[in-house]
Amino acid sequence: MIKIHFLNVGHGDCTIIEHESGNKTMIDINNGEEIDEESATEIIEQLGYSGEDLIKTIEKTQETPNEILQKAGYVNTLTNPIQFYKQNYGTSSIFRYIQTHPDLDHMRGLVGLRKEGISITNFWDTPHIKAQDDFLFNDEDEWNEYLEHRNGKRTLAVLNLQRGSTGKYYNLHPEPSLEGDGLYILAPTPELTSEANRTGAWNNHSYVLWLAYKGIRVVFGGDAEAEVWDSIVDKYGTGLSCNILKASHHGRDSGYHQKAVELMNPKYTIVSVGKKPETDASNKYKQYSPNVWSTRWKGNITATIYDNGTYTMTPV
């Protein structure tokens, strides 16, 4: 049995996989805990209240957006992924951390992991040339922590893997009949990486991953955009079918690729919602996926895949 936890971390991403081997994979991290005012305004308006009144209430009462939203009936407070990890696994090492691409909303929390004594054994990264010089709050600390991992100073192994890469622990196994942790890499490729570096399209460095276990397939889209999905469709075609899709780029139009989604035809699509109502592609996903679940409205979502080839999806 394996479990996949899609965490409600607000404007960002964090997914944790509990593999049959006992290994834990963390895909990205965002230190969600307090809802920002822009997201709170979107939520309060979807609940039928005034966004302007929300801002006035914050200014008048000094209450946090979380506190006001709870009073309005919104119960899906954000999850701090570090606390989630500690509650479930203590301070055991993360066997595999995958930095899908070098955007700050996918790495806020690396400092916190270290401070809480949670180490990373294998760090997956991409050969990008991005230089970050625009920071908010403690973002510079997070970026520098990322660079420490990237340079091999805080982890045992740094891996720059590409489509088709094979390894004993992620998709092979010492016993040939088994599949390691069942992780296969659909992107990037050297060509996609080179083009993303040339154009500065950092989302197109994204790892797009395919998890296979007992016949159930899960695709994790990172923030991949059209060029990446074009390449994946050309390579895999009808072999792309999956049961669960973690939608690219928080479910935005920029990550939606009609042909790829049609070929994947997932029963469930998970959308990690950031600030995006005007560019939301949820209705487009619904044309090919009967269940489009948003962490904003479902909270944390756990997929459990059983040894008999069945699975359940549970909002937590």
C-alpha positions as CSV (number, residue, x, y, z in Angstrom):
1,M,0.0,0.0,0.0
2,I,1.1,3.6,-0.7
3,K,-0.3,6.9,0.3
4,I,-0.1,10.3,-1.5
5,H,-0.8,13.4,0.5
6,F,-1.7,16.5,-1.6
7,L,-1.4,19.2,1.0
8,N,-3.4,22.4,1.2
9,V,-0.5,24.9,1.3
10,G,-2.1,27.9,-0.4
11,H,-0.1,29.6,-3.2
12,G,2.4,26.9,-3.7
13,D,2.8,23.1,-3.8
14,C,3.7,20.3,-1.5
15,T,3.0,16.6,-2.0
16,I,4.3,13.8,0.2
17,I,4.4,10.1,-0.9
18,E,4.7,7.2,1.5
19,H,6.1,4.4,-0.6
20,E,5.7,0.7,0.0
21,S,9.4,0.5,0.6
22,G,9.1,2.8,3.6
23,N,10.8,5.7,1.7
24,K,9.2,9.1,1.7
25,T,9.2,11.4,-1.3
26,M,8.4,15.1,-0.9
27,I,7.6,17.0,-4.1
28,D,8.2,20.7,-3.6
29,I,7.4,22.5,-0.3
30,N,5.5,25.7,0.5
31,N,5.3,26.8,4.1
32,G,1.5,27.3,4.2
33,E,0.0,28.5,7.4
34,E,-1.5,31.9,7.1
35,I,-3.8,32.8,4.1
36,D,-2.7,36.0,2.3
37,E,-5.1,38.8,1.9
38,E,-5.6,38.3,-1.8
39,S,-6.4,34.6,-1.4
40,A,-8.7,35.5,1.5
41,T,-10.5,38.0,-0.6
42,E,-11.1,35.4,-3.3
43,I,-12.4,32.9,-0.8
44,I,-14.7,35.3,1.0
45,E,-16.2,36.5,-2.3
46,Q,-16.9,32.9,-3.3
47,L,-18.6,32.5,0.1
48,G,-20.9,35.3,-0.9
49,Y,-19.4,38.1,1.1
50,S,-17.7,41.4,0.2
51,G,-13.9,41.4,-0.4
52,E,-13.9,45.1,0.5
53,D,-15.6,44.4,3.8
54,L,-12.9,41.8,4.5
55,I,-10.1,44.2,4.1
56,K,-11.9,46.8,6.3
57,T,-12.5,44.2,9.0
58,I,-8.8,43.2,9.0
59,E,-7.8,46.9,9.3
60,K,-10.3,47.6,12.1
61,T,-10.0,44.5,14.2
62,Q,-6.4,43.4,13.5
63,E,-7.7,39.9,13.1
64,T,-5.9,37.6,10.7
65,P,-7.5,36.5,7.4
66,N,-7.6,33.0,8.8
67,E,-9.6,34.1,11.8
68,I,-12.1,36.1,9.8
69,L,-12.6,33.2,7.2
70,Q,-13.3,30.8,10.1
71,K,-16.0,33.0,11.4
72,A,-17.5,33.1,7.8
73,G,-17.6,29.3,7.8
74,Y,-14.4,28.5,5.9
75,V,-12.8,25.6,7.7
76,N,-9.9,24.5,5.4
77,T,-7.1,26.3,7.1
78,L,-3.7,26.0,5.4
79,T,-1.4,23.2,6.3
80,N,2.2,23.7,7.5
81,P,4.0,20.8,5.6
82,I,6.8,20.7,8.2
83,Q,4.4,20.2,11.0
84,F,2.4,17.7,9.0
85,Y,5.6,15.7,8.3
86,K,6.7,15.8,12.0
87,Q,3.3,14.7,13.2
88,N,3.3,11.7,10.8
89,Y,7.0,10.7,10.5
90,G,8.8,12.5,13.3
91,T,12.2,13.8,12.2
92,S,13.0,10.8,10.0
93,S,15.0,11.7,6.9
94,I,13.2,12.6,3.6
95,F,14.6,9.9,1.3
96,R,13.8,11.9,-1.8
97,Y,13.1,15.6,-2.2
98,I,12.1,16.7,-5.7
99,Q,12.4,20.4,-6.6
100,T,10.2,20.4,-9.7
101,H,11.6,23.8,-10.8
102,P,13.3,26.8,-9.3
103,D,10.3,29.0,-8.2
104,L,10.1,30.2,-4.7
105,D,6.5,29.1,-4.1
106,H,7.8,25.6,-4.6
107,M,10.7,25.8,-2.1
108,R,9.6,27.9,0.8
109,G,10.1,25.6,3.8
110,L,13.6,24.2,3.1
111,V,15.0,26.4,5.9
112,G,12.3,25.1,8.2
113,L,13.1,21.5,7.4
114,R,16.7,21.9,8.5
115,K,15.8,23.9,11.6
116,E,13.4,21.1,12.7
117,G,16.2,18.5,12.1
118,I,14.6,16.9,9.1
119,S,17.4,16.0,6.6
120,I,17.2,15.1,2.9
121,T,19.0,12.1,1.5
122,N,18.5,12.6,-2.2
123,F,17.8,16.0,-3.8
124,W,16.4,16.1,-7.3
125,D,17.1,19.3,-9.2
126,T,17.2,20.5,-12.8
127,P,20.2,22.1,-14.6
128,H,18.7,25.6,-14.8
129,I,20.6,28.9,-14.9
130,K,18.1,31.0,-13.0
131,A,19.5,33.7,-10.8
132,Q,17.0,34.9,-8.2
133,D,17.4,38.5,-7.1
134,D,13.8,39.6,-6.2
135,F,12.8,38.6,-2.7
136,L,10.0,39.0,-0.3
137,F,10.1,38.5,3.5
138,N,12.5,35.6,4.2
139,D,12.7,34.4,0.6
140,E,16.4,35.1,0.3
141,D,17.0,32.7,3.1
142,E,15.0,30.0,1.3
143,W,16.7,30.6,-2.0
144,N,20.2,30.4,-0.3
145,E,19.1,27.2,1.4
146,Y,18.0,25.8,-1.9
147,L,21.4,26.7,-3.4
148,E,23.1,24.9,-0.5
149,H,21.2,21.7,-1.4
150,R,21.8,22.3,-5.1
151,N,25.5,22.5,-4.5
152,G,25.5,19.3,-2.4
153,K,26.3,20.9,0.9
154,R,23.1,19.8,2.7
155,T,22.3,16.4,1.2
156,L,24.0,13.2,0.4
157,A,23.2,13.1,-3.3
158,V,22.1,15.7,-5.9
159,L,20.5,14.2,-9.0
160,N,19.8,15.9,-12.3
161,L,17.5,13.4,-13.9
162,Q,15.9,13.4,-17.3
163,R,13.2,11.6,-19.2
164,G,14.1,7.9,-19.3
165,S,16.5,8.0,-16.4
166,T,16.5,4.7,-14.5
167,G,17.7,4.0,-11.0
168,K,17.5,1.2,-8.4
169,Y,15.6,3.2,-5.9
170,Y,13.2,5.2,-8.0
171,N,12.1,2.9,-10.8
172,L,14.2,-0.2,-10.6
173,H,14.9,-2.7,-7.8
174,P,17.5,-5.2,-6.9
175,E,14.8,-7.9,-7.5
176,P,13.9,-7.6,-11.2
177,S,10.2,-8.4,-10.6
178,L,9.8,-5.2,-8.5
179,E,9.7,-1.6,-9.5
180,G,11.6,0.3,-6.8
181,D,9.4,3.3,-5.7
182,G,7.6,3.3,-9.1
183,L,8.6,6.9,-10.2
184,Y,9.2,7.5,-13.9
185,I,10.2,10.8,-15.4
186,L,8.2,12.2,-18.3
187,A,10.1,15.5,-18.4
188,P,12.4,17.3,-18.6
189,T,14.6,16.4,-21.5
190,P,17.9,17.9,-22.5
191,E,16.1,19.8,-25.3
192,L,13.4,21.2,-23.0
193,T,16.1,22.2,-20.4
194,S,18.2,24.0,-23.0
195,E,15.2,25.9,-24.4
196,A,13.9,26.9,-21.0
197,N,17.4,28.2,-20.1
198,R,17.5,30.1,-23.4
199,T,14.1,31.8,-23.0
200,G,13.9,32.0,-19.2
201,A,10.7,30.0,-19.1
202,W,11.6,28.4,-15.7
203,N,8.3,26.5,-15.5
204,N,9.4,24.4,-18.4
205,H,12.2,22.9,-16.3
206,S,9.5,21.2,-14.4
207,Y,9.8,17.5,-13.5
208,V,6.7,15.8,-14.7
209,L,6.5,12.5,-12.9
210,W,4.5,9.3,-13.3
211,L,4.0,7.1,-10.3
212,A,2.9,3.5,-11.0
213,Y,1.8,1.1,-8.3
214,K,-0.3,-2.1,-8.7
215,G,-1.7,-0.8,-12.1
216,I,-2.7,2.6,-10.7
217,R,-1.0,5.6,-12.3
218,V,-0.6,9.1,-10.9
219,V,0.9,12.0,-12.9
220,F,2.4,15.0,-11.2
221,G,2.5,18.0,-13.5
222,G,4.8,20.5,-11.7
223,D,4.3,23.9,-13.4
224,A,4.8,22.5,-16.9
225,E,3.5,24.6,-19.8
226,A,2.6,23.9,-23.4
227,E,6.1,23.1,-24.8
228,V,6.6,20.4,-22.1
229,W,3.2,18.8,-22.7
230,D,3.7,18.9,-26.5
231,S,6.9,16.9,-26.0
232,I,5.2,14.4,-23.6
233,V,2.3,13.9,-26.0
234,D,4.6,13.3,-28.9
235,K,6.6,10.8,-26.9
236,Y,3.9,8.8,-25.0
237,G,0.7,9.4,-26.9
238,T,-2.1,7.0,-25.8
239,G,0.3,5.5,-23.2
240,L,-0.3,8.6,-21.0
241,S,-3.5,7.3,-19.4
242,C,-3.7,7.8,-15.6
243,N,-6.1,7.5,-12.7
244,I,-5.1,10.7,-10.8
245,L,-3.6,13.9,-12.2
246,K,-1.9,16.6,-10.1
247,A,-2.8,19.5,-12.4
248,S,0.1,21.6,-13.7
249,H,0.6,25.2,-12.5
250,H,-2.1,25.1,-9.8
251,G,-4.8,24.4,-12.4
252,R,-4.1,27.6,-14.3
253,D,-4.7,27.9,-18.1
254,S,-1.0,28.2,-18.6
255,G,-0.5,24.6,-17.4
256,Y,-3.6,23.1,-19.2
257,H,-2.9,21.1,-22.3
258,Q,-6.1,19.8,-24.0
259,K,-4.6,16.9,-25.8
260,A,-2.5,15.7,-22.9
261,V,-5.4,15.9,-20.5
262,E,-7.6,14.0,-23.0
263,L,-5.0,11.3,-23.3
264,M,-4.5,11.1,-19.5
265,N,-8.3,11.0,-19.0
266,P,-7.9,11.0,-15.1
267,K,-10.8,10.1,-12.9
268,Y,-9.5,12.6,-10.4
269,T,-7.7,15.9,-11.0
270,I,-6.1,17.6,-8.0
271,V,-5.8,21.4,-8.2
272,S,-3.4,23.1,-5.7
273,V,-5.0,26.5,-5.7
274,G,-3.0,29.7,-5.5
275,K,-4.1,33.2,-6.7
276,K,-5.7,32.3,-10.0
277,P,-9.6,32.7,-10.3
278,E,-9.2,34.7,-13.6
279,T,-7.0,32.1,-15.2
280,D,-8.6,29.0,-13.7
281,A,-8.9,26.0,-16.0
282,S,-11.0,23.7,-13.7
283,N,-13.9,23.6,-16.1
284,K,-11.6,22.6,-18.9
285,Y,-10.3,19.7,-16.8
286,K,-13.9,18.7,-16.1
287,Q,-14.4,17.8,-19.8
288,Y,-12.1,14.8,-19.4
289,S,-12.0,14.3,-15.6
290,P,-15.3,13.8,-13.7
291,N,-13.7,14.8,-10.3
292,V,-11.8,18.0,-10.2
293,W,-10.8,18.6,-6.5
294,S,-9.3,21.8,-5.2
295,T,-7.2,21.8,-2.1
296,R,-8.7,25.2,-1.4
297,W,-12.1,23.7,-0.9
298,K,-11.3,20.1,0.0
299,G,-8.3,20.8,2.3
300,N,-5.6,18.1,2.3
301,I,-6.4,15.2,0.0
302,T,-5.0,11.7,0.5
303,A,-4.9,9.0,-2.2
304,T,-4.4,5.5,-0.9
305,I,-3.5,2.8,-3.4
306,Y,-4.0,-0.7,-2.1
307,D,-2.1,-3.9,-2.9
308,N,-5.2,-5.3,-4.8
309,G,-5.0,-2.5,-7.4
310,T,-7.9,-0.4,-5.9
311,Y,-7.6,3.1,-4.5
312,T,-9.5,5.7,-2.5
313,M,-9.5,9.5,-2.5
314,T,-10.1,11.1,0.9
315,P,-10.3,14.8,1.8
316,V,-8.7,15.1,5.3
